[in-house]
Amino acid sequence: MRRRAFLVTGIVLVAVVLAVALLSLFWTPFPAADTTGGRLEGPGAHHLLGTDKLGRDLLTRLMIGARIAVAVGAGAVALGALLGGAAGLLAAFANRWLDDSLAALLDILIAFPTLLLAMLVVAARGASLASAIVAIGLAMSAIVARLTRVLAKRVLAMDYVTAARTSGVSWPRIVWAHVLPNIWPTLAVNLALQFGLAVLAEASLSYLGLGPPPPNASWGRLLQEAQSTVLTAPVGAIAPGVLLVVLVVGVNLLADGLRDVADPTRRRHR
Amino acid sequence: MSLLSVSDLSILLKSGEGQPIVDRISFALEPGQRLGLIGESGSGKSLTTLAVTGLLPPGLRATGSVLLDGTQVIGARDRTLDRVRGHAAAVVFQEPSTALDPLMRLGKQIAEPLRRHRGLRGAALRSAVAAALDEVALPTRVAGAYPHEVSGGQRQRAAIAMALACRPKLLIADEPTTALDVTVQAEVLALLDRLAAAHDMALLFVSHDLAVIGKVTDEVLVLSQGRAVRTGPLAEVLSNPGDDYTRSLVASARRLDAALDLTPEVSDDSRGA
């Protein structure tokens, strides 16, 4: 029952951020580039959460930030799942030699700090939303690949796979019918957690000025810009921080709850 | 022509290190014939059955000759074997909990080979699944259950239904009763016996238990440390064991029998206690 509450809380938190991100596509209180407000206004009737140094509406920028956070999270997870899943399955089926080389490559990638890898990608491609997604997705794919490899190997060693082979089922069919459904619950939970990590990684990149360039208003960038005025206009630093926490905690709770829903062998114990 | 003809089958590590795990064993099965493969654990029984269907784990290789329904299994490509498998042979494993996909409903798992091999769809498929369940004395509602929702004996019955769905000419049973308790064991053995006879299937039955093998087969092949030490009709092996390993096997079975004879008859009400 407590798990159920986690799941519901997670869904609500994530849904709120998602809704805000979607809304920002159609409507924001002010245009993104509008600088008509006074500098560093406090929260008020006109600007609900106040304005920043350049007189831009904070709520507007937060809404755009939600869009970027969700885009980077989803994009990186999609890239990581596709790339990592494929590499992991390949390693699970590969002969000893290829498997060992892939494992070594993955270990190096995992040991490599995500931020450093991201800086390399940004240096090569220039700072943009796509660069951030590629950089974080690449780093994620190594972790996903290693997990997929282990999970798939465990399934492949099961008698039901041998039984399927005996009755003449082809490998692609076995992957589709047996391997993927059996590794999916664990993988999905991990991907949900990775989504949260990706959002945090993007905030760090933007904080360092390596994220999507202005006028994109990533939460990390908002935090960095508000840093020098945190004592006079604390809302500017607190609001993006709170939103980051809401999204990441929401995703983690969702991941936790997902584990039970996705796995019928655990459903009974709920 | 024999359904299965194994000659000089050896199984070795791919690296070529150490002794062969299975050393030049030969046997043949005619359609409808039964053979018991008996030996201690690690004697190569299970690997032999895997080699017969060309499913040795990576790291092992087989030499010699295995002709399964006229197809040479050793050295054959997967695509060739895919055509033979299913029609020619099916396997029932020791541990029913790993022999069934935990995330697939039993009905779907039984339907899978029916769909592929007999080309059944829709209502015909559903009634074939019900018939397959009925054949192994499972109620139709089991089709909607996940493996963890039914008992071990029921799982093994479902696994048997799956193996039989392709109507194989040869059923390989790899210690199918070892993981079950004794009363369920007897039921499953009787079921295998009845179904093999009803469909005129050849049966390759693997066990380490002479008493279990005695219930389903008349011919046995005794394996010890990868070698075939004794082969022949069960009665003959029992009365004239020949080599040391077979002798100890027979002696231990005798001791167990004698112990059971000494035990006073267990009455029905005390068994329930």
Interface residues (C-beta under 8 A of the other chain):
Chain A: N95 R96 M158 D159 Y160 T162 A163 A164 R165 T166 S167 G168 V169 S170 W171 A177 H178 P181 N182 P185 D263 P264 T265 R268
Chain B: L50 T53 L55 P58 G59 D78 L81 D82 R83 V84 R85 G86 H87 A89 A90 V91 F93 E95 T98 A99 L100 D101 P102 L103 M104 Q109 E112 P113 R116 H117 Y146 H148 E149 A159 M162 A163 A165 C166 I172
